[in-house]
Amino acid sequence: MQRHRLLPLVAATALGATAAQAETITVATVNNNDMVIMQGLTEAFEKAHPDITLDWVVLEENVLRQRMTTDIATDGGQFDVMTIGSYEAPIWAERGWLEPLDDLPESYQAEDLLKPVRDGLSHDGTLHALPFYAESSMMYYRKDLFEQAGIEMSEQPTWSEVREWAGKLHDPDNEVAGICLRGKPGWGENMAFVSTLVNTYGGRWFDMDWNPEIDSQAWQKAISFYVDLLNDYGPSGASSNGFNENLALFSRGNCAMWVDATSAAGKLFNADESQVADQLGFAPAPVAETPKGSHWLWSWALAIPSSSESPEAAKTFIQWATSQEYVELVGEREGWTSVPPGTRESTYADERYQQAAPFAGFVVDAIRDADPLDSTLEPNPYVGVQFVGIPEFQSIGTQVGQMVASALTGESSVEQALQAAQRATERTMQRSGYID
């Protein structure tokens, strides 16, 4: 009898030992919808991998970048998994800050990853981050408002058409802005959009000798157009709106048009999350002087910093979160419009996704068409569509983004803002040895 009474105690002790042995990995991620879904599936991962516990740090995009950059540059070791992008991955990999992912199992099917996305997360041909979702940019619009105004969407809209349409659709009395665009400063916030606008106006960040061209005529035209368009037909407080804020506005029906990430399509097309799902139209990102660089290429990816003390557990997690099995799990639990877009060929070949997401073919074509090696009308020395693939760009882009935002709010003129941005960028490039 004594032995039987001890069994529960033994079992409890064994369970306690198992729990004690579980490794906790800290995952830093952005507060975007797809990442929120990933966080919500923590239980599914931990059930499949009882020896690993997930601890989440979820932050707004600009804050996340600042925290992660500081931590990885100082070898802080706060995080085991970092959510980084196509900009950071090759730069951080070159510095030895990321674990190389050169021993992925055959079951992961790395060749199924879309090539432009895979290339953007590689250094010297080796992946250093796995894509959680990828995106280009496109135009969303309210089909009901277009029909009421007698407007027919062009096969390839131009920015001059967009301005004309915004004027007809702007209805502040009914809380509908003619257009919503990013205004929140940050190299990955307002400058992601602004850079593509500058590209299609024929501008570039640098000439072939790395001289900044931010005060050029093309930049003047593009930023003047942007400032006037948002001030005339944008929502109030546009300078505070980033991706998430505009997504919320469009979902509630407060925007007639929105040009932003293709990754928003699934949420906007989901009637449980969007009040305009049944009226959602989409079109290519608008063009001005040239189609080059008019839509961006980006991937949010999961990487393991070299400072992680649990790299194997972290690798198990990032393989799970970017696998075909994860796509299947999200499709079954959240619906096929909610699966992470833009990463795997198999997702776009899946009939369930094609049926649920009529925008699927359009999105994957936009991703394939975006060319980070040929993104401007005049040749440039850098890799990137909406960013410049050099370490200095994070500070340059954020600083310029603040100056563009000052022009948007009227704190400075467009000319003053761009002249200040030009001078600041010249100083940075001189200090870094790009120019004399």
Secondary structure, 3 states (H helix, E strand, C coil): CHHHHHHHHHHHHHHHHHHHHCEEEEEEEECCHHHHHHHHCHHHHHHHCCCEEEEEEEECHHHHHHHHHHHHHCCCCCCCEEEEECCHHHHHHHCCCECCCCCCCHHHCHHHECHHHHHHCEECCEECCEEEEEECEEEEEEHHHHHHCCCCCCCCCEHHHHHHHHHHHCEHHHCEECCECCCCCCCCCHHHHHHHHHHHCCCCCECCCCCECCCCHHHHHHHHHHHHHHHHHCCCCHHHCCHHHHHHHHHCCCECEEEEEHHHHHHHCCCCCCCCHHHEEEEECCECCCCCCCCCCEEEEEECECCCCCHHHHHHHHHHHCCHHHHHHHHHHHCHHHCCCCCEHHHHHCHHHHHHCCCHHHHHHHHHHCCCCCCCCCCCCCCCCCCCCCCCHHHHHHHHHHHHHHHHHCCCCHHHHHHHHHHHHHHHHHHCCCCC
